[in-house]
C-alpha cells in the first residue's frame, strides 16, 4: 500500500510540474499576440467616423 501511495504522489508531482510548465509556455507564447493586438488598438484613430467605418464594414 505504501508503494502505491508513493507512486501516486510521485505521479501527482510530475503532473503538477507539467501543468506549470505548460501554462508558463502558453503565457510566453501568447504575449506577442497580445502586444500586436494592443499595438493595433492604439494605432487606430478612434474618432466617430473611423469607428463607424470599422464597425459598418
N, CA, C and O atoms as a GROMACS GRO file, in nm:
protein
  228
    1UNK      N    1   0.083  -0.119   0.000
    1UNK     CA    2   0.000   0.000   0.000
    1UNK      C    3   0.087   0.126   0.000
    1UNK      O    4   0.054   0.227  -0.062
    2UNK      N    5   0.198   0.117   0.070
    2UNK     CA    6   0.290   0.231   0.077
    2UNK      C    7   0.350   0.262  -0.061
    2UNK      O    8   0.369   0.378  -0.097
    3UNK      N    9   0.379   0.156  -0.138
    3UNK     CA   10   0.434   0.176  -0.273
    3UNK      C   11   0.333   0.248  -0.363
    3UNK      O   12   0.369   0.337  -0.440
    4UNK      N   13   0.208   0.207  -0.352
    4UNK     CA   14   0.104   0.269  -0.433
    4UNK      C   15   0.088   0.417  -0.397
    4UNK      O   16   0.076   0.502  -0.485
    5UNK      N   17   0.088   0.446  -0.270
    5UNK     CA   18   0.076   0.584  -0.224
    5UNK      C   19   0.196   0.668  -0.272
    5UNK      O   20   0.179   0.781  -0.316
    6UNK      N   21   0.314   0.612  -0.264
    6UNK     CA   22   0.435   0.681  -0.308
    6UNK      C   23   0.431   0.704  -0.459
    6UNK      O   24   0.467   0.812  -0.505
    7UNK      N   25   0.388   0.605  -0.536
    7UNK     CA   26   0.380   0.619  -0.682
    7UNK      C   27   0.275   0.723  -0.720
    7UNK      O   28   0.296   0.802  -0.812
    8UNK      N   29   0.163   0.722  -0.650
    8UNK     CA   30   0.058   0.819  -0.678
    8UNK      C   31   0.105   0.962  -0.647
    8UNK      O   32   0.079   1.053  -0.725
    9UNK      N   33   0.172   0.980  -0.535
    9UNK     CA   34   0.225   1.112  -0.501
    9UNK      C   35   0.329   1.158  -0.602
    9UNK      O   36   0.332   1.275  -0.640
   10UNK      N   37   0.414   1.067  -0.646
   10UNK     CA   38   0.514   1.100  -0.747
   10UNK      C   39   0.447   1.141  -0.878
   10UNK      O   40   0.489   1.237  -0.942
   11UNK      N   41   0.345   1.067  -0.917
   11UNK     CA   42   0.271   1.099  -1.040
   11UNK      C   43   0.204   1.236  -1.029
   11UNK      O   44   0.207   1.314  -1.124
   12UNK      N   45   0.143   1.263  -0.917
   12UNK     CA   46   0.077   1.392  -0.899
   12UNK      C   47   0.179   1.507  -0.903
   12UNK      O   48   0.150   1.613  -0.959
   13UNK      N   49   0.297   1.487  -0.846
   13UNK     CA   50   0.401   1.589  -0.852
   13UNK      C   51   0.446   1.613  -0.996
   13UNK      O   52   0.466   1.727  -1.036
   14UNK      N   53   0.462   1.506  -1.071
   14UNK     CA   54   0.501   1.518  -1.212
   14UNK      C   55   0.394   1.590  -1.292
   14UNK      O   56   0.425   1.675  -1.376
   15UNK      N   57   0.268   1.559  -1.268
   15UNK     CA   58   0.159   1.624  -1.340
   15UNK      C   59   0.150   1.772  -1.304
   15UNK      O   60   0.127   1.856  -1.392
   16UNK      N   61   0.169   1.805  -1.178
   16UNK     CA   62   0.166   1.946  -1.137
   16UNK      C   63   0.280   2.023  -1.204
   16UNK      O   64   0.261   2.136  -1.248
   17UNK      N   65   0.398   1.961  -1.212
   17UNK     CA   66   0.511   2.025  -1.279
   17UNK      C   67   0.483   2.043  -1.428
   17UNK      O   68   0.515   2.147  -1.485
   18UNK      N   69   0.422   1.943  -1.489
   18UNK     CA   70   0.389   1.950  -1.632
   18UNK      C   71   0.288   2.061  -1.659
   18UNK      O   72   0.303   2.136  -1.755
   19UNK      N   73   0.186   2.072  -1.577
   19UNK     CA   74   0.085   2.177  -1.594
   19UNK      C   75   0.148   2.314  -1.574
   19UNK      O   76   0.117   2.408  -1.647
   20UNK      N   77   0.235   2.326  -1.476
   20UNK     CA   78   0.303   2.454  -1.451
   20UNK      C   79   0.389   2.494  -1.570
   20UNK      O   80   0.387   2.610  -1.611
   21UNK      N   81   0.464   2.400  -1.625
   21UNK     CA   82   0.549   2.431  -1.741
   21UNK      C   83   0.464   2.464  -1.863
   21UNK      O   84   0.497   2.555  -1.939
   22UNK      N   85   0.355   2.391  -1.883
   22UNK     CA   86   0.267   2.416  -1.997
   22UNK      C   87   0.204   2.554  -1.988
   22UNK      O   88   0.199   2.626  -2.087
   23UNK      N   89   0.156   2.592  -1.871
   23UNK     CA   90   0.093   2.723  -1.857
   23UNK      C   91   0.196   2.836  -1.875
   23UNK      O   92   0.163   2.940  -1.931
   24UNK      N   93   0.318   2.816  -1.828
   24UNK     CA   94   0.422   2.916  -1.847
   24UNK      C   95   0.455   2.931  -1.996
   24UNK      O   96   0.476   3.042  -2.044
   25UNK      N   97   0.459   2.820  -2.068
   25UNK     CA   98   0.486   2.824  -2.212
   25UNK      C   99   0.373   2.893  -2.287
   25UNK      O  100   0.398   2.969  -2.380
   26UNK      N  101   0.250   2.867  -2.248
   26UNK     CA  102   0.136   2.932  -2.313
   26UNK      C  103   0.138   3.082  -2.288
   26UNK      O  104   0.112   3.160  -2.380
   27UNK      N  105   0.170   3.124  -2.166
   27UNK     CA  106   0.176   3.267  -2.137
   27UNK      C  107   0.284   3.335  -2.219
   27UNK      O  108   0.262   3.445  -2.271
   28UNK      N  109   0.400   3.271  -2.232
   28UNK     CA  110   0.507   3.333  -2.310
   28UNK      C  111   0.476   3.332  -2.459
   28UNK      O  112   0.521   3.421  -2.531
   29UNK      N  113   0.399   3.235  -2.506
   29UNK     CA  114   0.363   3.229  -2.648
   29UNK      C  115   0.253   3.328  -2.682
   29UNK      O  116   0.250   3.380  -2.794
   30UNK      N  117   0.164   3.356  -2.591
   30UNK     CA  118   0.054   3.446  -2.618
   30UNK      C  119   0.092   3.593  -2.603
   30UNK      O  120   0.020   3.680  -2.649
   31UNK      N  121   0.204   3.620  -2.540
   31UNK     CA  122   0.244   3.759  -2.517
   31UNK      C  123   0.263   3.838  -2.648
   31UNK      O  124   0.215   3.950  -2.656
   32UNK      N  125   0.331   3.783  -2.751
   32UNK     CA  126   0.344   3.859  -2.876
   32UNK      C  127   0.210   3.888  -2.943
   32UNK      O  128   0.192   3.996  -2.999
   33UNK      N  129   0.117   3.796  -2.937
   33UNK     CA  130  -0.016   3.819  -2.996
   33UNK      C  131  -0.087   3.931  -2.920
   33UNK      O  132  -0.152   4.016  -2.981
   34UNK      N  133  -0.076   3.931  -2.790
   34UNK     CA  134  -0.136   4.036  -2.708
   34UNK      C  135  -0.073   4.172  -2.741
   34UNK      O  136  -0.144   4.271  -2.756
   35UNK      N  137   0.059   4.175  -2.752
   35UNK     CA  138   0.127   4.300  -2.785
   35UNK      C  139   0.085   4.352  -2.923
   35UNK      O  140   0.067   4.472  -2.940
   36UNK      N  141   0.069   4.262  -3.020
   36UNK     CA  142   0.024   4.304  -3.153
   36UNK      C  143  -0.117   4.361  -3.149
   36UNK      O  144  -0.146   4.460  -3.214
   37UNK      N  145  -0.205   4.299  -3.072
   37UNK     CA  146  -0.342   4.348  -3.061
   37UNK      C  147  -0.345   4.486  -2.997
   37UNK      O  148  -0.415   4.575  -3.044
   38UNK      N  149  -0.269   4.503  -2.891
   38UNK     CA  150  -0.266   4.633  -2.823
   38UNK      C  151  -0.207   4.739  -2.915
   38UNK      O  152  -0.254   4.852  -2.918
   39UNK      N  153  -0.103   4.703  -2.991
   39UNK     CA  154  -0.046   4.796  -3.087
   39UNK      C  155  -0.147   4.837  -3.193
   39UNK      O  156  -0.155   4.955  -3.229
   40UNK      N  157  -0.223   4.741  -3.243
   40UNK     CA  158  -0.328   4.769  -3.342
   40UNK      C  159  -0.434   4.860  -3.281
   40UNK      O  160  -0.479   4.955  -3.345
   41UNK      N  161  -0.474   4.831  -3.160
   41UNK     CA  162  -0.577   4.909  -3.093
   41UNK      C  163  -0.533   5.054  -3.075
   41UNK      O  164  -0.612   5.147  -3.094
   42UNK      N  165  -0.407   5.074  -3.038
   42UNK     CA  166  -0.356   5.210  -3.017
   42UNK      C  167  -0.330   5.283  -3.149
   42UNK      O  168  -0.328   5.406  -3.151
   43UNK      N  169  -0.310   5.210  -3.258
   43UNK     CA  170  -0.279   5.273  -3.386
   43UNK      C  171  -0.404   5.327  -3.456
   43UNK      O  172  -0.393   5.412  -3.544
   44UNK      N  173  -0.522   5.280  -3.419
   44UNK     CA  174  -0.645   5.322  -3.486
   44UNK      C  175  -0.689   5.459  -3.434
   44UNK      O  176  -0.683   5.487  -3.314
   45UNK      N  177  -0.731   5.543  -3.526
   45UNK     CA  178  -0.790   5.672  -3.491
   45UNK      C  179  -0.935   5.643  -3.449
   45UNK      O  180  -1.020   5.617  -3.534
   46UNK      N  181  -0.962   5.649  -3.320
   46UNK     CA  182  -1.093   5.609  -3.270
   46UNK      C  183  -1.192   5.725  -3.266
   46UNK      O  184  -1.277   5.731  -3.176
   47UNK      N  185  -1.182   5.816  -3.362
   47UNK     CA  186  -1.285   5.920  -3.372
   47UNK      C  187  -1.414   5.854  -3.420
   47UNK      O  188  -1.413   5.738  -3.462
   48UNK      N  189  -1.521   5.927  -3.416
   48UNK     CA  190  -1.651   5.870  -3.450
   48UNK      C  191  -1.653   5.816  -3.592
   48UNK      O  192  -1.703   5.706  -3.615
   49UNK      N  193  -1.601   5.890  -3.689
   49UNK     CA  194  -1.606   5.848  -3.828
   49UNK      C  195  -1.525   5.720  -3.850
   49UNK      O  196  -1.572   5.627  -3.916
   50UNK      N  197  -1.405   5.715  -3.796
   50UNK     CA  198  -1.322   5.596  -3.813
   50UNK      C  199  -1.388   5.476  -3.746
   50UNK      O  200  -1.388   5.366  -3.801
   51UNK      N  201  -1.442   5.496  -3.629
   51UNK     CA  202  -1.509   5.387  -3.558
   51UNK      C  203  -1.629   5.338  -3.637
   51UNK      O  204  -1.652   5.217  -3.646
   52UNK      N  205  -1.705   5.430  -3.694
   52UNK     CA  206  -1.822   5.394  -3.773
   52UNK      C  207  -1.781   5.312  -3.895
   52UNK      O  208  -1.849   5.215  -3.930
   53UNK      N  209  -1.672   5.349  -3.961
   53UNK     CA  210  -1.625   5.275  -4.078
   53UNK      C  211  -1.581   5.134  -4.041
   53UNK      O  212  -1.610   5.040  -4.115
   54UNK      N  213  -1.513   5.118  -3.930
   54UNK     CA  214  -1.467   4.986  -3.887
   54UNK      C  215  -1.586   4.897  -3.852
   54UNK      O  216  -1.588   4.780  -3.888
   55UNK      N  217  -1.683   4.952  -3.783
   55UNK     CA  218  -1.799   4.874  -3.740
   55UNK      C  219  -1.892   4.843  -3.857
   55UNK      O  220  -1.945   4.732  -3.867
   56UNK      N  221  -1.910   4.940  -3.946
   56UNK     CA  222  -2.006   4.921  -4.055
   56UNK      C  223  -1.954   4.823  -4.158
   56UNK      O  224  -2.032   4.743  -4.210
   57UNK      N  225  -1.827   4.827  -4.189
   57UNK     CA  226  -1.772   4.742  -4.295
   57UNK      C  227  -1.691   4.638  -4.233
   57UNK      O  228  -1.635   4.554  -4.303
   0.00000   0.00000   0.00000
